[in-house]
Amino acid sequence: MGYGDNRHTPKMRQRRSRNKLIARLKRKAAEVKATRLANKQQVQAESGSKKTKTKKTDKG
């Protein structure tokens, strides 16, 4: 290790592993959010296509 090389100190190792963890969580959260959004749109599309209006007939 040189004078300016602090990448391998315990503190920097801790910071790097913490940053990796945070990045992993953010990626997972974005993936889950996109999946939920896609599922929500799919459900709306299915429910919209099933709805059909029926005409009311006058009895009388």
N, CA, C, O and CB atoms as a CASP TS submission, in Angstrom:
PFRMAT TS
TARGET T0000
AUTHOR 0000-0000-0000
METHOD Language model
MODEL 1
PARENT N/A
ATOM      1  N   MET     1       0.840  -1.186   0.000  1.00  0.00           N
ATOM      2  CA  MET     1       0.000   0.000   0.000  1.00  0.00           C
ATOM      3  C   MET     1       0.875   1.235   0.000  1.00  0.00           C
ATOM      4  O   MET     1       1.819   1.364   0.780  1.00  0.00           O
ATOM      5  CB  MET     1      -0.950   0.006   1.210  1.00  0.00           C
ATOM      6  N   GLY     2       0.527   2.145  -0.906  1.00  0.00           N
ATOM      7  CA  GLY     2       1.252   3.406  -0.946  1.00  0.00           C
ATOM      8  C   GLY     2       0.632   4.404   0.014  1.00  0.00           C
ATOM      9  O   GLY     2      -0.293   4.082   0.760  1.00  0.00           O
ATOM     10  N   TYR     3       1.153   5.611  -0.015  1.00  0.00           N
ATOM     11  CA  TYR     3       0.652   6.633   0.902  1.00  0.00           C
ATOM     12  C   TYR     3      -0.802   7.011   0.610  1.00  0.00           C
ATOM     13  O   TYR     3      -1.597   7.191   1.533  1.00  0.00           O
ATOM     14  CB  TYR     3       1.529   7.872   0.824  1.00  0.00           C
ATOM     15  N   GLY     4      -1.141   7.128  -0.651  1.00  0.00           N
ATOM     16  CA  GLY     4      -2.493   7.569  -1.002  1.00  0.00           C
ATOM     17  C   GLY     4      -3.480   6.426  -1.199  1.00  0.00           C
ATOM     18  O   GLY     4      -4.616   6.646  -1.619  1.00  0.00           O
ATOM     19  N   ASP     5      -3.046   5.204  -0.896  1.00  0.00           N
ATOM     20  CA  ASP     5      -3.888   4.043  -1.164  1.00  0.00           C
ATOM     21  C   ASP     5      -4.653   3.648   0.093  1.00  0.00           C
ATOM     22  O   ASP     5      -4.141   2.914   0.939  1.00  0.00           O
ATOM     23  CB  ASP     5      -3.040   2.860  -1.673  1.00  0.00           C
ATOM     24  N   ASN     6      -5.877   4.139   0.207  1.00  0.00           N
ATOM     25  CA  ASN     6      -6.665   3.786   1.387  1.00  0.00           C
ATOM     26  C   ASN     6      -7.840   2.886   1.021  1.00  0.00           C
ATOM     27  O   ASN     6      -8.796   2.764   1.787  1.00  0.00           O
ATOM     28  CB  ASN     6      -7.172   5.047   2.084  1.00  0.00           C
ATOM     29  N   ARG     7      -7.768   2.253  -0.160  1.00  0.00           N
ATOM     30  CA  ARG     7      -8.899   1.439  -0.614  1.00  0.00           C
ATOM     31  C   ARG     7      -9.022   0.129   0.142  1.00  0.00           C
ATOM     32  O   ARG     7     -10.094  -0.477   0.167  1.00  0.00           O
ATOM     33  CB  ARG     7      -8.771   1.155  -2.085  1.00  0.00           C
ATOM     34  N   HIS     8      -7.935  -0.314   0.758  1.00  0.00           N
ATOM     35  CA  HIS     8      -7.946  -1.635   1.383  1.00  0.00           C
ATOM     36  C   HIS     8      -7.992  -1.557   2.902  1.00  0.00           C
ATOM     37  O   HIS     8      -7.737  -2.550   3.583  1.00  0.00           O
ATOM     38  CB  HIS     8      -6.731  -2.420   0.952  1.00  0.00           C
ATOM     39  N   THR     9      -8.312  -0.395   3.433  1.00  0.00           N
ATOM     40  CA  THR     9      -8.438  -0.264   4.884  1.00  0.00           C
ATOM     41  C   THR     9      -9.793  -0.833   5.301  1.00  0.00           C
ATOM     42  O   THR     9     -10.714  -0.892   4.486  1.00  0.00           O
ATOM     43  CB  THR     9      -8.291   1.234   5.337  1.00  0.00           C
ATOM     44  N   PRO    10      -9.921  -1.248   6.546  1.00  0.00           N
ATOM     45  CA  PRO    10     -11.206  -1.804   7.007  1.00  0.00           C
ATOM     46  C   PRO    10     -12.380  -0.850   6.795  1.00  0.00           C
ATOM     47  O   PRO    10     -13.481  -1.273   6.442  1.00  0.00           O
ATOM     48  CB  PRO    10     -11.112  -2.162   8.478  1.00  0.00           C
ATOM     49  N   LYS    11     -12.131   0.444   7.016  1.00  0.00           N
ATOM     50  CA  LYS    11     -13.199   1.427   6.843  1.00  0.00           C
ATOM     51  C   LYS    11     -13.681   1.455   5.395  1.00  0.00           C
ATOM     52  O   LYS    11     -14.884   1.484   5.135  1.00  0.00           O
ATOM     53  CB  LYS    11     -12.719   2.822   7.269  1.00  0.00           C
ATOM     54  N   MET    12     -12.738   1.448   4.455  1.00  0.00           N
ATOM     55  CA  MET    12     -13.117   1.502   3.047  1.00  0.00           C
ATOM     56  C   MET    12     -13.784   0.199   2.602  1.00  0.00           C
ATOM     57  O   MET    12     -14.700   0.219   1.779  1.00  0.00           O
ATOM     58  CB  MET    12     -11.888   1.788   2.178  1.00  0.00           C
ATOM     59  N   ARG    13     -13.326  -0.933   3.146  1.00  0.00           N
ATOM     60  CA  ARG    13     -13.981  -2.203   2.837  1.00  0.00           C
ATOM     61  C   ARG    13     -15.434  -2.169   3.302  1.00  0.00           C
ATOM     62  O   ARG    13     -16.341  -2.621   2.603  1.00  0.00           O
ATOM     63  CB  ARG    13     -13.230  -3.382   3.498  1.00  0.00           C
ATOM     64  N   GLN    14     -15.627  -1.626   4.489  1.00  0.00           N
ATOM     65  CA  GLN    14     -16.974  -1.523   5.048  1.00  0.00           C
ATOM     66  C   GLN    14     -17.850  -0.624   4.168  1.00  0.00           C
ATOM     67  O   GLN    14     -19.003  -0.950   3.884  1.00  0.00           O
ATOM     68  CB  GLN    14     -16.919  -0.975   6.494  1.00  0.00           C
ATOM     69  N   ARG    15     -17.289   0.501   3.746  1.00  0.00           N
ATOM     70  CA  ARG    15     -18.046   1.432   2.902  1.00  0.00           C
ATOM     71  C   ARG    15     -18.415   0.794   1.568  1.00  0.00           C
ATOM     72  O   ARG    15     -19.536   0.942   1.082  1.00  0.00           O
ATOM     73  CB  ARG    15     -17.239   2.711   2.663  1.00  0.00           C
ATOM     74  N   ARG    16     -17.444   0.076   0.981  1.00  0.00           N
ATOM     75  CA  ARG    16     -17.715  -0.558  -0.316  1.00  0.00           C
ATOM     76  C   ARG    16     -18.790  -1.624  -0.204  1.00  0.00           C
ATOM     77  O   ARG    16     -19.679  -1.712  -1.051  1.00  0.00           O
ATOM     78  CB  ARG    16     -16.442  -1.173  -0.885  1.00  0.00           C
ATOM     79  N   SER    17     -18.706  -2.437   0.850  1.00  0.00           N
ATOM     80  CA  SER    17     -19.712  -3.489   0.992  1.00  0.00           C
ATOM     81  C   SER    17     -21.083  -2.874   1.261  1.00  0.00           C
ATOM     82  O   SER    17     -22.100  -3.379   0.787  1.00  0.00           O
ATOM     83  CB  SER    17     -19.326  -4.465   2.128  1.00  0.00           C
ATOM     84  N   ARG    18     -21.107  -1.780   2.026  1.00  0.00           N
ATOM     85  CA  ARG    18     -22.374  -1.080   2.302  1.00  0.00           C
ATOM     86  C   ARG    18     -22.954  -0.500   1.002  1.00  0.00           C
ATOM     87  O   ARG    18     -24.155  -0.599   0.748  1.00  0.00           O
ATOM     88  CB  ARG    18     -22.156   0.056   3.353  1.00  0.00           C
ATOM     89  N   ASN    19     -22.083   0.104   0.190  1.00  0.00           N
ATOM     90  CA  ASN    19     -22.539   0.664  -1.084  1.00  0.00           C
ATOM     91  C   ASN    19     -23.068  -0.422  -2.015  1.00  0.00           C
ATOM     92  O   ASN    19     -24.062  -0.221  -2.713  1.00  0.00           O
ATOM     93  CB  ASN    19     -21.401   1.425  -1.767  1.00  0.00           C
ATOM     94  N   LYS    20     -22.401  -1.573  -2.022  1.00  0.00           N
ATOM     95  CA  LYS    20     -22.862  -2.685  -2.851  1.00  0.00           C
ATOM     96  C   LYS    20     -24.234  -3.160  -2.392  1.00  0.00           C
ATOM     97  O   LYS    20     -25.109  -3.448  -3.209  1.00  0.00           O
ATOM     98  CB  LYS    20     -21.856  -3.844  -2.808  1.00  0.00           C
ATOM     99  N   LEU    21     -24.410  -3.240  -1.078  1.00  0.00           N
ATOM    100  CA  LEU    21     -25.685  -3.667  -0.522  1.00  0.00           C
ATOM    101  C   LEU    21     -26.797  -2.694  -0.911  1.00  0.00           C
ATOM    102  O   LEU    21     -27.870  -3.108  -1.351  1.00  0.00           O
ATOM    103  CB  LEU    21     -25.591  -3.788   1.004  1.00  0.00           C
ATOM    104  N   ILE    22     -26.532  -1.407  -0.747  1.00  0.00           N
ATOM    105  CA  ILE    22     -27.525  -0.383  -1.079  1.00  0.00           C
ATOM    106  C   ILE    22     -27.873  -0.439  -2.562  1.00  0.00           C
ATOM    107  O   ILE    22     -29.043  -0.349  -2.934  1.00  0.00           O
ATOM    108  CB  ILE    22     -27.004   1.020  -0.705  1.00  0.00           C
ATOM    109  N   ALA    23     -26.859  -0.587  -3.405  1.00  0.00           N
ATOM    110  CA  ALA    23     -27.096  -0.666  -4.850  1.00  0.00           C
ATOM    111  C   ALA    23     -27.933  -1.895  -5.192  1.00  0.00           C
ATOM    112  O   ALA    23     -28.827  -1.828  -6.036  1.00  0.00           O
ATOM    113  CB  ALA    23     -25.759  -0.704  -5.616  1.00  0.00           C
ATOM    114  N   ARG    24     -27.642  -3.018  -4.535  1.00  0.00           N
ATOM    115  CA  ARG    24     -28.392  -4.242  -4.768  1.00  0.00           C
ATOM    116  C   ARG    24     -29.861  -4.060  -4.368  1.00  0.00           C
ATOM    117  O   ARG    24     -30.766  -4.484  -5.086  1.00  0.00           O
ATOM    118  CB  ARG    24     -27.764  -5.411  -3.989  1.00  0.00           C
ATOM    119  N   LEU    25     -30.081  -3.423  -3.214  1.00  0.00           N
ATOM    120  CA  LEU    25     -31.445  -3.180  -2.753  1.00  0.00           C
ATOM    121  C   LEU    25     -32.197  -2.250  -3.701  1.00  0.00           C
ATOM    122  O   LEU    25     -33.376  -2.466  -3.983  1.00  0.00           O
ATOM    123  CB  LEU    25     -31.429  -2.590  -1.347  1.00  0.00           C
ATOM    124  N   LYS    26     -31.513  -1.215  -4.192  1.00  0.00           N
ATOM    125  CA  LYS    26     -32.159  -0.276  -5.118  1.00  0.00           C
ATOM    126  C   LYS    26     -32.537  -0.969  -6.423  1.00  0.00           C
ATOM    127  O   LYS    26     -33.616  -0.735  -6.966  1.00  0.00           O
ATOM    128  CB  LYS    26     -31.235   0.919  -5.407  1.00  0.00           C
ATOM    129  N   ARG    27     -31.641  -1.826  -6.924  1.00  0.00           N
ATOM    130  CA  ARG    27     -31.942  -2.567  -8.150  1.00  0.00           C
ATOM    131  C   ARG    27     -33.155  -3.468  -7.950  1.00  0.00           C
ATOM    132  O   ARG    27     -34.047  -3.528  -8.796  1.00  0.00           O
ATOM    133  CB  ARG    27     -30.727  -3.403  -8.589  1.00  0.00           C
ATOM    134  N   LYS    28     -33.174  -4.169  -6.813  1.00  0.00           N
ATOM    135  CA  LYS    28     -34.278  -5.079  -6.509  1.00  0.00           C
ATOM    136  C   LYS    28     -35.585  -4.302  -6.369  1.00  0.00           C
ATOM    137  O   LYS    28     -36.627  -4.738  -6.860  1.00  0.00           O
ATOM    138  CB  LYS    28     -33.987  -5.875  -5.219  1.00  0.00           C
ATOM    139  N   ALA    29     -35.527  -3.146  -5.694  1.00  0.00           N
ATOM    140  CA  ALA    29     -36.725  -2.324  -5.499  1.00  0.00           C
ATOM    141  C   ALA    29     -37.264  -1.829  -6.838  1.00  0.00           C
ATOM    142  O   ALA    29     -38.475  -1.827  -7.058  1.00  0.00           O
ATOM    143  CB  ALA    29     -36.417  -1.129  -4.576  1.00  0.00           C
ATOM    144  N   ALA    30     -36.377  -1.413  -7.723  1.00  0.00           N
ATOM    145  CA  ALA    30     -36.799  -0.933  -9.042  1.00  0.00           C
ATOM    146  C   ALA    30     -37.435  -2.073  -9.839  1.00  0.00           C
ATOM    147  O   ALA    30     -38.428  -1.877 -10.540  1.00  0.00           O
ATOM    148  CB  ALA    30     -35.595  -0.337  -9.818  1.00  0.00           C
ATOM    149  N   GLU    31     -36.852  -3.257  -9.721  1.00  0.00           N
ATOM    150  CA  GLU    31     -37.383  -4.416 -10.431  1.00  0.00           C
ATOM    151  C   GLU    31     -38.784  -4.768  -9.920  1.00  0.00           C
ATOM    152  O   GLU    31     -39.691  -5.035 -10.709  1.00  0.00           O
ATOM    153  CB  GLU    31     -36.436  -5.620 -10.273  1.00  0.00           C
ATOM    154  N   VAL    32     -38.947  -4.767  -8.605  1.00  0.00           N
ATOM    155  CA  VAL    32     -40.242  -5.088  -8.002  1.00  0.00           C
ATOM    156  C   VAL    32     -41.279  -4.042  -8.389  1.00  0.00           C
ATOM    157  O   VAL    32     -42.425  -4.375  -8.692  1.00  0.00           O
ATOM    158  CB  VAL    32     -40.121  -5.179  -6.467  1.00  0.00           C
ATOM    159  N   LYS    33     -40.871  -2.776  -8.376  1.00  0.00           N
ATOM    160  CA  LYS    33     -41.788  -1.686  -8.728  1.00  0.00           C
ATOM    161  C   LYS    33     -42.261  -1.832 -10.172  1.00  0.00           C
ATOM    162  O   LYS    33     -43.445  -1.661 -10.462  1.00  0.00           O
ATOM    163  CB  LYS    33     -41.105  -0.313  -8.525  1.00  0.00           C
ATOM    164  N   ALA    34     -41.338  -2.146 -11.071  1.00  0.00           N
ATOM    165  CA  ALA    34     -41.691  -2.324 -12.479  1.00  0.00           C
ATOM    166  C   ALA    34     -42.632  -3.517 -12.652  1.00  0.00           C
ATOM    167  O   ALA    34     -43.573  -3.458 -13.444  1.00  0.00           O
ATOM    168  CB  ALA    34     -40.423  -2.517 -13.333  1.00  0.00           C
ATOM    169  N   THR    35     -42.378  -4.590 -11.917  1.00  0.00           N
ATOM    170  CA  THR    35     -43.231  -5.776 -11.996  1.00  0.00           C
ATOM    171  C   THR    35     -44.636  -5.458 -11.521  1.00  0.00           C
ATOM    172  O   THR    35     -45.619  -5.845 -12.153  1.00  0.00           O
ATOM    173  CB  THR    35     -42.643  -6.922 -11.169  1.00  0.00           C
ATOM    174  N   ARG    36     -44.726  -4.744 -10.393  1.00  0.00           N
ATOM    175  CA  ARG    36     -46.042  -4.383  -9.861  1.00  0.00           C
ATOM    176  C   ARG    36     -46.800  -3.491 -10.835  1.00  0.00           C
ATOM    177  O   ARG    36     -48.002  -3.660 -11.040  1.00  0.00           O
ATOM    178  CB  ARG    36     -45.898  -3.678  -8.507  1.00  0.00           C
ATOM    179  N   LEU    37     -46.088  -2.542 -11.431  1.00  0.00           N
ATOM    180  CA  LEU    37     -46.722  -1.634 -12.384  1.00  0.00           C
ATOM    181  C   LEU    37     -47.246  -2.406 -13.593  1.00  0.00           C
ATOM    182  O   LEU    37     -48.354  -2.157 -14.067  1.00  0.00           O
ATOM    183  CB  LEU    37     -45.731  -0.544 -12.835  1.00  0.00           C
ATOM    184  N   ALA    38     -46.440  -3.344 -14.086  1.00  0.00           N
ATOM    185  CA  ALA    38     -46.850  -4.155 -15.229  1.00  0.00           C
ATOM    186  C   ALA    38     -48.067  -5.004 -14.868  1.00  0.00           C
ATOM    187  O   ALA    38     -48.997  -5.132 -15.664  1.00  0.00           O
ATOM    188  CB  ALA    38     -45.690  -5.053 -15.702  1.00  0.00           C
ATOM    189  N   ASN    39     -48.058  -5.587 -13.664  1.00  0.00           N
ATOM    190  CA  ASN    39     -49.194  -6.404 -13.235  1.00  0.00           C
ATOM    191  C   ASN    39     -50.451  -5.558 -13.098  1.00  0.00           C
ATOM    192  O   ASN    39     -51.543  -5.985 -13.473  1.00  0.00           O
ATOM    193  CB  ASN    39     -48.883  -7.102 -11.906  1.00  0.00           C
ATOM    194  N   LYS    40     -50.288  -4.355 -12.558  1.00  0.00           N
ATOM    195  CA  LYS    40     -51.433  -3.462 -12.373  1.00  0.00           C
ATOM    196  C   LYS    40     -52.035  -3.089 -13.729  1.00  0.00           C
ATOM    197  O   LYS    40     -53.255  -3.096 -13.891  1.00  0.00           O
ATOM    198  CB  LYS    40     -51.011  -2.185 -11.599  1.00  0.00           C
ATOM    199  N   GLN    41     -51.185  -2.767 -14.696  1.00  0.00           N
ATOM    200  CA  GLN    41     -51.671  -2.412 -16.029  1.00  0.00           C
ATOM    201  C   GLN    41     -52.351  -3.603 -16.694  1.00  0.00           C
ATOM    202  O   GLN    41     -53.354  -3.444 -17.390  1.00  0.00           O
ATOM    203  CB  GLN    41     -50.517  -1.905 -16.904  1.00  0.00           C
ATOM    204  N   GLN    42     -51.803  -4.789 -16.479  1.00  0.00           N
ATOM    205  CA  GLN    42     -52.369  -5.994 -17.073  1.00  0.00           C
ATOM    206  C   GLN    42     -53.755  -6.269 -16.490  1.00  0.00           C
ATOM    207  O   GLN    42     -54.676  -6.633 -17.222  1.00  0.00           O
ATOM    208  CB  GLN    42     -51.436  -7.200 -16.843  1.00  0.00           C
ATOM    209  N   VAL    43     -53.904  -6.098 -15.183  1.00  0.00           N
ATOM    210  CA  VAL    43     -55.194  -6.322 -14.534  1.00  0.00           C
ATOM    211  C   VAL    43     -56.212  -5.304 -15.023  1.00  0.00           C
ATOM    212  O   VAL    43     -57.365  -5.655 -15.275  1.00  0.00           O
ATOM    213  CB  VAL    43     -55.055  -6.247 -13.003  1.00  0.00           C
ATOM    214  N   GLN    44     -55.802  -4.045 -15.160  1.00  0.00           N
ATOM    215  CA  GLN    44     -56.711  -3.014 -15.651  1.00  0.00           C
ATOM    216  C   GLN    44     -57.155  -3.315 -17.079  1.00  0.00           C
ATOM    217  O   GLN    44     -58.324  -3.132 -17.419  1.00  0.00           O
ATOM    218  CB  GLN    44     -56.042  -1.636 -15.584  1.00  0.00           C
ATOM    219  N   ALA    45     -56.239  -3.770 -17.902  1.00  0.00           N
ATOM    220  CA  ALA    45     -56.566  -4.085 -19.292  1.00  0.00           C
ATOM    221  C   ALA    45     -57.555  -5.251 -19.352  1.00  0.00           C
ATOM    222  O   ALA    45     -58.498  -5.230 -20.144  1.00  0.00           O
ATOM    223  CB  ALA    45     -55.283  -4.423 -20.089  1.00  0.00           C
ATOM    224  N   GLU    46     -57.339  -6.260 -18.519  1.00  0.00           N
ATOM    225  CA  GLU    46     -58.230  -7.418 -18.510  1.00  0.00           C
ATOM    226  C   GLU    46     -59.617  -7.030 -18.014  1.00  0.00           C
ATOM    227  O   GLU    46     -60.621  -7.446 -18.592  1.00  0.00           O
ATOM    228  CB  GLU    46     -57.649  -8.537 -17.637  1.00  0.00           C
ATOM    229  N   SER    47     -59.680  -6.245 -16.961  1.00  0.00           N
ATOM    230  CA  SER    47     -60.984  -5.861 -16.420  1.00  0.00           C
ATOM    231  C   SER    47     -61.704  -4.919 -17.380  1.00  0.00           C
ATOM    232  O   SER    47     -62.932  -4.941 -17.460  1.00  0.00           O
ATOM    233  CB  SER    47     -60.823  -5.196 -15.038  1.00  0.00           C
ATOM    234  N   GLY    48     -60.964  -4.103 -18.100  1.00  0.00           N
ATOM    235  CA  GLY    48     -61.573  -3.196 -19.068  1.00  0.00           C
ATOM    236  C   GLY    48     -62.145  -3.929 -20.262  1.00  0.00           C
ATOM    237  O   GLY    48     -63.176  -3.526 -20.801  1.00  0.00           O
ATOM    238  N   SER    49     -61.494  -4.997 -20.683  1.00  0.00           N
ATOM    239  CA  SER    49     -61.966  -5.722 -21.860  1.00  0.00           C
ATOM    240  C   SER    49     -63.162  -6.609 -21.531  1.00  0.00           C
ATOM    241  O   SER    49     -63.944  -6.933 -22.426  1.00  0.00           O
ATOM    242  CB  SER    49     -60.840  -6.566 -22.446  1.00  0.00           C
ATOM    243  N   LYS    50     -63.322  -7.003 -20.292  1.00  0.00           N
ATOM    244  CA  LYS    50     -64.422  -7.880 -19.908  1.00  0.00           C
ATOM    245  C   LYS    50     -65.732  -7.119 -19.728  1.00  0.00           C
ATOM    246  O   LYS    50     -66.813  -7.701 -19.826  1.00  0.00           O
ATOM    247  CB  LYS    50     -64.076  -8.613 -18.630  1.00  0.00           C
ATOM    248  N   LYS    51     -65.634  -5.829 -19.466  1.00  0.00           N
ATOM    249  CA  LYS    51     -66.842  -5.050 -19.221  1.00  0.00           C
ATOM    250  C   LYS    51     -67.587  -4.809 -20.533  1.00  0.00           C
ATOM    251  O   LYS    51     -67.029  -4.290 -21.500  1.00  0.00           O
ATOM    252  CB  LYS    51     -66.495  -3.707 -18.541  1.00  0.00           C
ATOM    253  N   THR    52     -68.842  -5.194 -20.538  1.00  0.00           N
ATOM    254  CA  THR    52     -69.699  -4.909 -21.684  1.00  0.00           C
ATOM    255  C   THR    52     -70.999  -4.358 -21.139  1.00  0.00           C
ATOM    256  O   THR    52     -71.563  -4.880 -20.177  1.00  0.00           O
ATOM    257  CB  THR    52     -69.942  -6.186 -22.570  1.00  0.00           C
ATOM    258  N   LYS    53     -71.457  -3.309 -21.761  1.00  0.00           N
ATOM    259  CA  LYS    53     -72.709  -2.708 -21.316  1.00  0.00           C
ATOM    260  C   LYS    53     -73.869  -3.483 -21.935  1.00  0.00           C
ATOM    261  O   LYS    53     -73.846  -3.838 -23.114  1.00  0.00           O
ATOM    262  CB  LYS    53     -72.776  -1.196 -21.701  1.00  0.00           C
ATOM    263  N   THR    54     -74.875  -3.732 -21.116  1.00  0.00           N
ATOM    264  CA  THR    54     -76.069  -4.408 -21.614  1.00  0.00           C
ATOM    265  C   THR    54     -77.189  -3.385 -21.692  1.00  0.00           C
ATOM    266  O   THR    54     -77.359  -2.549 -20.804  1.00  0.00           O
ATOM    267  CB  THR    54     -76.470  -5.615 -20.704  1.00  0.00           C
ATOM    268  N   LYS    55     -77.937  -3.471 -22.762  1.00  0.00           N
ATOM    269  CA  LYS    55     -79.052  -2.542 -22.927  1.00  0.00           C
ATOM    270  C   LYS    55     -80.205  -2.971 -22.035  1.00  0.00           C
ATOM    271  O   LYS    55     -80.532  -4.153 -21.924  1.00  0.00           O
ATOM    272  CB  LYS    55     -79.504  -2.474 -24.405  1.00  0.00           C
ATOM    273  N   LYS    56     -80.798  -1.990 -21.414  1.00  0.00           N
ATOM    274  CA  LYS    56     -81.978  -2.278 -20.608  1.00  0.00           C
ATOM    275  C   LYS    56     -83.195  -2.258 -21.529  1.00  0.00           C
ATOM    276  O   LYS    56     -83.379  -1.322 -22.307  1.00  0.00           O
ATOM    277  CB  LYS    56     -82.135  -1.248 -19.434  1.00  0.00           C
ATOM    278  N   THR    57     -84.007  -3.276 -21.436  1.00  0.00           N
ATOM    279  CA  THR    57     -85.209  -3.332 -22.268  1.00  0.00           C
ATOM    280  C   THR    57     -86.408  -2.903 -21.443  1.00  0.00           C
ATOM    281  O   THR    57     -86.528  -3.241 -20.265  1.00  0.00           O
ATOM    282  CB  THR    57     -85.425  -4.755 -22.846  1.00  0.00           C
ATOM    283  N   ASP    58     -87.285  -2.156 -22.080  1.00  0.00           N
ATOM    284  CA  ASP    58     -88.492  -1.701 -21.387  1.00  0.00           C
ATOM    285  C   ASP    58     -89.526  -2.820 -21.383  1.00  0.00           C
ATOM    286  O   ASP    58     -89.906  -3.355 -22.425  1.00  0.00           O
ATOM    287  CB  ASP    58     -89.072  -0.424 -22.057  1.00  0.00           C
ATOM    288  N   LYS    59     -89.954  -3.145 -20.210  1.00  0.00           N
ATOM    289  CA  LYS    59     -91.009  -4.153 -20.082  1.00  0.00           C
ATOM    290  C   LYS    59     -92.286  -3.416 -19.696  1.00  0.00           C
ATOM    291  O   LYS    59     -92.371  -2.869 -18.596  1.00  0.00           O
ATOM    292  CB  LYS    59     -90.636  -5.267 -19.016  1.00  0.00           C
ATOM    293  N   GLY    60     -93.232  -3.395 -20.540  1.00  0.00           N
ATOM    294  CA  GLY    60     -94.430  -2.724 -20.113  1.00  0.00           C
ATOM    295  C   GLY    60     -95.253  -2.228 -21.147  1.00  0.00           C
ATOM    296  O   GLY    60     -96.300  -1.640 -20.875  1.00  0.00           O
TER
END
